[in-house]
Amino acid sequence: MADNVTSLFRSTAAHSPSMAALTREGGDGAGPVDFCIPCNPYFPTPAMFDDMSARLRDIITYYPSSADTITAELCSLLQLPPQCVAMGNGSTELITWIDHLLVRESLAIPVPTFGRWTDQPMETGKRVDMFPLQESSGFALDLAQYAEFIRARGTRVAVICNPNNPDGGFLHKHAIVQFMDAMADLDLIVIDESFLEFADAEAEPSVVQEAMLRPNVIVLRSLGKNFGLHGIRFGYLVANPALAGRVRSMLPKWNLNSFAEHVVFMLKEHGAEYAQSLQQVRRDRLDMASQLSSLPGLTVYPSQGNFLFVRLPVGAEGTVVRDRMLTEHRILVRECGNKIGSSSRFLRLVVRPQVDVRRLVSGLEQVLYGTSRRGAAVPELGNGTSYSSGTAAVDRLVSETNGSGMRGLAAQAVGAGGPGPSAPGTGTGVPLPAAASAVPAGAGVGMPMPTAAQVGQMGHVGQLGQVGQGQMGQIGQMGQQQMPQSVPQPVPQPAPQPVPQPAPQPMAAPAPPLAPAAQAPVPAPAPVPAPAPVPAPAPVPMPAATGPTPPGVPARGGLTAAQVRGTNGLSPAPATGWPGAQAWPNAAGMGQAG
């Protein structure tokens, strides 16, 4: 298996290999322990699986009922009006139809996030405005800055994932409702609540009731993740009858399979077991966060999903950790180098029972530290030495499907410093050497974001360039394209012309450009700094308060998205520190003040 691990991951541009592929490759008919696919490990119950097994012949032999029949049963359980619901063959099918039917020209999405929200619109030629979540603030989504970004870009569709995948960041219901009010003039707002069933920061966190009353809001919900049945492929959306009906009218007649129907009709008899499974996942999240936090140098970010986002210690490269965990310990982890806005320094680890977590921690100890915890045993990759899954993101995005102007802006993303062989591949987790410090802020690990005053000047965040030997480009490096008139743009200053007259007067006719050496002996009445030729890259100090966290240093001590959630979600967070930091005592997202 070891010889083919890298090729398995390389062949999947946006995701990890399927469990079926890994099982076949293992040769023994057994798959690895799965910390990659975000499923509920406690549902369905063994008795439910026995029931499905006993009915397998009938389930797979006959056509299912119509989608209307299955939707009506689901709505009776959820207490939702069927005319406001559309069920799909997985949430990905619904995302596809939302893009085709309701996204006309542009879509905004915070990154890193679920890959289909970035890839799907680009595949149909839409402009995707990616709002980078800052590692220095723990990947927290500041809704006020996000709203400013949307206004500055003129984006027509906005997406919020709550909790967000892969970091598990959570926004309170009242903050999202205020955002929907502020963005009432947009074509569409999508609130993706695929993992909201696992959250416990708020008693009633969903905005489905508010969505049904608004003309431009869709709430997306998953069933496969909650019920631990990704293979069945079923999910649903909630919106006002006009929006929901428009999507429903385009879906195939039998887009829901017989397994989906069987599970939906079983749920009314197993509601108590389902609720217990969610409670157990939340308890396991606390335990797993505690155990992972004991590993030296590993940063664990607060999460309200059924997964934890972790940053590897300094010196560790995610693709190497992933491959060794799989080949040496038969454990599958999600390395996040191919998520736009992330890098190979990050893993997303699904919450699992304690017995599996102990095996995970033991494997990570051996892979990261060898026989001791004094230093990382996993080397960092140099340029061109191996395959980083970050390459897949570049290969996927530098294509003809990303709308007009793609190539020019992609060139700008790396043009400032020139894509030379010394430029490190950002997606490989290589620390920035001193000579590479001239790379603009934002090229570092963890997607640092400009200051609030610079938000309006963000270009098309999705424009990437390839740096070095096919390694990850500057994910999140923003092209400086023309913005609306209300946003000031930097104006290049003309080079001073050699004017010997002492008295001020209008500039004479422009002279031919002079070489830098020819400007030195020209006397001037007052010393004016002249623009120097483009120098070789020189170290540029990073801002201490707002810049990216240096490689290997926990993002502000590991206190992350949860601290900002103490605000109402629409007021910008202070430049330094977080409000109510004492209210967030643990890394599992528990104990939040409502």
N, C-alpha and C positions, 0 to 999 in steps of 0.2 A: 504493500500500500504506500510506503514512504516514497517510492520513486514517482508515483503518479499524483501525489497530493497537490503540488503546485499547479499541474496542468488541469486538475479538476476545478480549482478556483479560478484559473485564468480563463476557462471557457465560459464562465458565468459573468457577464459584464456588470450586472447591477446587484446581484445577490450571491449568496453562498450556494454550493451545489445542493441539489435535492437530497433528502435522506435516502431515497431509492438509489441514487447514483453512488452515494457513499457506502450503502449496504452492499451493493454489487461489487464495489471495488474492494471491500474488506475481505471478501472471499469466504467468510464463515457464516453468512446469512444473518448477521447481527449488526445493527448500526451502532454508532457511538452514543455516548451519553450526550443529550442534546441541550446545550446552553445557548443555542443560536435561534431557533424558531420560537417566537413568543407565544406559546400555548399555555392554557390552563392545565397543569398536570393532574388535577384532581377531578376533572369532569370531562366526559361522562363517567359515571360510576362503573365499577366492574359489572354490576347487575344490568346496567343499560347496555354495555357492550355485549353481554350474553344475549340480551333480547334482540339486538341487531343481528348478531350471528345466527340466531335461530330463524330469523326472517330474511336472511340474505337472499335466498332464491327468489322470493317474491319481490324484494326491493329492487333487484337488478334486472328482473325479467320484464317488468311492465312499465309502461309510461307513467310518469308522475301526474298528479292533478295539475290543473292550470296554476299559473303564478298567482292569479287572483284568489284562488281557494287557499293556497298556502299563506299568502299575505294576510288574508282575513283571519286565519287562525293565530298568526303571530300577533296581529293587532289586538285580538281579544285578550292575549296575555299581557301585552304592554299597555293596554288601555289607551290606544291611539286610534284615530279615525282612519280607516283603510284608504280613503281618498287622499290622505296626506303622506302615504308611505309607498315607496317603490322598492321591491326586493330584487337583488341582483345576484349573479353567479360569482360571489365574492365582491368585496368593496372595490377591487381593481376594475371590474366591469362597470361599476357605477362611476368611478373616476373617468373612465374612458368616455362614457356618454355625456357626463357633465362637460368635459372638454369639447366634444364635438358639437353639442347643442347650445351651450351657454357661455363658452369662452370665445369672445369674438376676436380679440387682438392681443391681450396681455393679461398676465396673471402674476401676482406677488405671493411669495412664500418665504418664510424664514428658513434658513439652512444652518446646520444640517437637519434633515427631516426625511420622511418616507420618500424613496426615490421616484415613485410614480408621479408625485406632485411636481417634480422638476422635469422628468423625462417626457411624460405624456404630452403636455402642451408643446414642448419643443419638437416632438415628432410630427406635429401637425402645423408647424411653422409659426407658432405664437411666440411673442416675446415674454420671457420669464424673468421677472425682476426678483432677484434673490437677496433677501435681507439677512446679512450675516449675524448670527448670534455670537456674542463675544465670550471667548474662553475666560477672559479676565473678570467677567461678571457671572461666570458659571453657566453660560449659555441661556441665561434668563431672557425672555422676550419682554421688552419694554414696549407696551402697546402704544404709548404716546409717540415714541420714535418711529415705530412701525407705521403709524398713521401719517406722520410727516413724510416718511419715505414714499408711501403710496401716493400722496398728493404731489410730491416733487416729480415723481416719475410719470404721473398721469395714468397709473395702472387702473384697469377697469374691473378686475376680479381679485379678491383677497382671500387667502387661505390661512387658517389657524388650526394647528393640530394640538389637541388638549386631552390627555398629556401628549407631549411631543415625543416622537421616535427619532433618534435613539436615546435622548438624555432623560426623558421622563418628566420634563418641566411641566408645571401645572399652573393654570390661571383660574382665578375664582370666577364664579358665574356672573357676579355683578359687573366685573371688569369687562368681560366679553360682551355683555348686554350693552354697556356704555360704548364699546367699540362699534357694535352693530348700529347703534343710533348715530354715531359720528360718521359712519360710512354708508348712510342710508341711500346716497345717490349713486353708489357703485352698481354695476350690472349684476354682480353676484358676490356674496360672502359665503364661504364654505367653512364650517366648523367640523373638523374631523375628530370625532369622539371614539375612535376605534378601540382605545385602551381605557376609556373612562370608567368602565365597570370595576377596574382594579383600584381606583382612587378612593381614599378615605379622608381627604383633607376637608371635605365639605359633605353635608348630608345629602343635598340634592344638587349636584354640580352640573347636570345636563341643561342645555338651553333648547331642548326640543319643543317645549311649549311656546317659547318666544318665537322660534323659527316658523311655526305654523301660522303666526299672525302677521308675518312680514313678507313683503313681495320679493325680496332678493336674498333670502337666506336659506341655505341647505345644511342640514346636520347629517353627517355620515356616521353610521354605526356598523360595527363588525359583529358577527356571530361566531365565526370560526375561531377567533382568538379567545373570546370569552368562554366558549364551550369546549375548547381544546380539540377542535375538529377542522384544522386548516384544509384537509383533503376534501372536505365536502364542498367548500367554496360557496358560502352564502353570507350576505350582508344586506343592509337596507339603508335607505335615506329617508329623512323626514323633512317636509317643506310644506308650503301652502298648497292647496289643491291644484292650482294652475301649474306650478313648477313640478310638483311630483307627478302630475298627470302627463306633462310633456315628456319626462324621462320614461315613465311607465309605457307610454304609447310606442316608444321605439324599441323596447326590449323584445326579444324573441318570445314566441308563445310558450315554449317549454324551456325557458332559461334556467329553471330550478330543477335539480335532479331528485330522484326518489329518496336518496339518503337524506337530503335537506328536508323533504316533506316528512319523512319518518321522525327525524329528530324534533322538528317543530311541534309535531303532534304529541310527542312524548313529554315535552317540557312541563305541561300543566300538572303532570304527576310527579315531577322531580324538582319542583321549585325550591324546596328546603335544602336538598343536596347541593343545588347550584349555589345558593346563598352561602352555605358552609364552605364550599370550595373557594369562593372569593375571599372569605375571612381567613382561610388557611394560607392563601397566597400572600395576603398582606402581612400575616405573622412571619412567614418565611422571608419576606423582603427585609424585615427588620433584622432577622438572624443572619441572613446572607450579607447584608451591608456591614454588620458588625464584624463578621469573620474576614471579609475582604479588607476592611479598614485596618486590620492588624498586620497586613503585609507591608513591609517598609517601602516607602516611596510610591505606593499605589494610591491614587486619588479616587475616591468614590463620590459621585455626585448624587444629590437627593433626587428621588424618583417617586412618581405616583403611578407609574405603569407596572407591569409585571416583568420588569427588566431593570438592570442597573448599568449606567454608563461609567466606565472607569478609564483612568489615564494610567498608562504603564509607567514604571519607574524609569529614570534616566538610564540610557544605555540599552534599553530594550526596544526591539523592532516588532511591530504587531504581526507582520506576516510570518516571521520566524516563530513567534510565540504560538500563533494559530497552527502552523504546520506541525510543530513539535508536540503540542497538546493533543493533536489528532493522531499522530503516528506513534507517539510514545505512551500516551495515556488513554487513547480512545475517547477523547472529549472534544466535542465540536463547539467552538466559540465563534462569535461574530466580530471579525476585525473590520474596522470602519473606515479604512483608507479609501474605499470607493464611494463613500457618502460625501457629497459636495458639502464643504464647510467643515469637514472633519479631516482626520489624517490617520496614518497607520499607528499612531501612538495610542489610539483609543480602541477599546473593546466594548461591545454591548453584550451583557451576560444576562440570560433569562433566569428569573427566579424559579428555583426548583426545591424539592424537599431537602431536609438537612443532610440526609445520608449522601445525596449527590453533591451537595455543596462542600462537604468535607473532602470528597474525592477531588473536586475542582481546586480547592485551596491547596491540597497536598500536591497536585500536579503543577500548579502555578509556582509553588515554592521551589520545586525541583527545576522547573524550566527557567525561572527568573533568577534564582540565586544559587543554583547548584546544590551543594551540601550545606551551605550556610547562608545567612541573610546579610552578609557583609558587602556584597556587590552583585551586580546583575551578571548572570551567566549568559544572557542572550546578547549577542553583539548587534550593534546598529549596522545597517547596510550602507555601503558606499554607493556612489553613483554608478549605475549600470551593472551592479554585481548580482542582482537577482530581480525577480519579478515582484513588484508591489501592486496590490490590487488597486491602488490609486491610479495606476495607468489606465485601468478600465474606464474610470470616470472621464479622463481626458479623451480616450479613444471614442467614448460614447458621445461626448459633447462637441468635440471639434469635428463637426459634420455639416452636411447641407441642410439639416432639419431645424436649425436653430434660428431661423428667420434671416432677414436681410442684414447685411453689415457684419456678419459673423467673423469673417476672416480678418477684416481690418481691425476690429476690436480685439480679437484674439492676439493679433500681432502687438497691439499696444500693451497687452497684459504682461508681455515679457520684453518689449522693445526698449524700456528705459535703461536697463542694465545690459541688454544683449544676452541672448541665450548661449552663453559660452559654456565650455566644458566644466568650468569651476563652479557653476551655479548648482546648488544642491537641489535635489528633487524634494519638494515640500511634502509630498505624500508618503515618502519613505521614512519619515521620522529622523532624518539626519539633522543634527544640531547645526545652527548657523555658525560658521566660522567667522573670525573677525573680518576677513576680506569680503565676506558676503553680506555685511551689515547694511550695505547700501540698497539692498532689496527693499522696496517700499513696505511700510507697515501694512500688515494684512497678509503677508506671505508666510508668516510664522505658523506654527502649529496652533490649532484651536480657533482660527478665524477671528482675530481681533477686529473690532469695528472702529471706524473713525469716531471722533467725538461728536456730540450732539449737533454742534454747529456745522459739521461736515455732512450730516445725513442727507441733506438735500442735494449734495453734489455727487451722490453715488451714481455711477454708470450702470451698465448692464452687468450685474454681478456674475451672471452665468458665463461670461466670456473667459475662456481659459486658454493658456498657451502651454505648450510642451517645453519643459526645461530639462536640459541635459539628456542623458541616455535613455529617453523614453520614460523617464520617471514622472511623477505627479507634477503637474503645472501649478501655477499660482492660483489654487482654488480660492475663490473669493476675491482675487485681485480685480479691482473694478476699473473698467475702461472709462476714461474721461470723455464721454460723448456729450454732445450739446444738450443742455437742459432747458426747461422753460425760462422765459425772460425774468421771472421773479427770483430765480436763483442766480446769484452772482457767479460769474465764471472768471478764472484767472486770465489776465490779459498779458501776453508776452511783452516785455519792455524792449524797445529798440535799442540796439547798441549805440553808445555815444559816438557821434561823428567828430572828427578832428577839426574843431572850429577855433582858429587862433585869436579871433577878435575878443578883446576883454569885455566889451559891452554886450549885454544880452540882446539877442535878436532872433527872429524866426530862423528855423533850420534852412540851410541852403539845399540845393538839389542833392539828392542822395548820391554819395560817392560809391565807387565799387567797394565791395567788402574787403576789408584789410585782414591780413593774417595777424594773429595775436602778437607776433614779434614786432610788426610795423607800428603797433599802437603805442609801444612803450616810450619812444623819445618825443612824442607829441606833447608840448606844454599845454597846460590848461589853467584858466584863471582860478579854478577851485578844484580841489581833488574830488573826482567822481569815480566811484568804484566801477570798473569795467567788467563785463561778464567774461569770465575766464573760459578757456577751451574746456570741453568735456573731460574731466580728469578721470584717472583710473579710480575704480571703486575704493572708497575710503570708509572707515568705520563711522557710523552715525549712531549716536547714543539713542536708545529707545526711551520713550517717556516712562517714568517710573510708575505713574498712577494709572494711565489708561492703556499702555502698550500690552503686548502679549506676554503671557507668563513664559519665562525662559524654559527651555527644554528640561524636563525632570523636576521642575518646581511645581508643587501643587497650586492650582489656581486659587490664589488668595487663601492659602491654607486649607483648601478643599471646601470652604464655605461657598455655596454656589447658588443655584437658581432659587432655592427656598427663601433666602434672605430677602430678595426683592419682592417675593410674593406677599410680604407683610404690608405692602402698599395697596392702593386701590387698583393698580395695574395700568392706570392712565397717566399718573403723575410721574415725570421722569425721576429716576433714582439719582441720589447725590453722586457727585463725581468720585468721591472716595467713600468707602465703607458701605454698609447696608443698613436700612432701617430695621429695627426689631431683630437684630441678629441673635439675641439670646432666646428668641422664641423658637429656634430651629435646632434642637439639641442633637439630632442624629442624621445619618446619611441616607436613611430610607424614606425620607419625606413624611415621617409620622410626627404627630404632635403639633401640627400647624395651627396657628390662631386663625379662626374662621373669618 
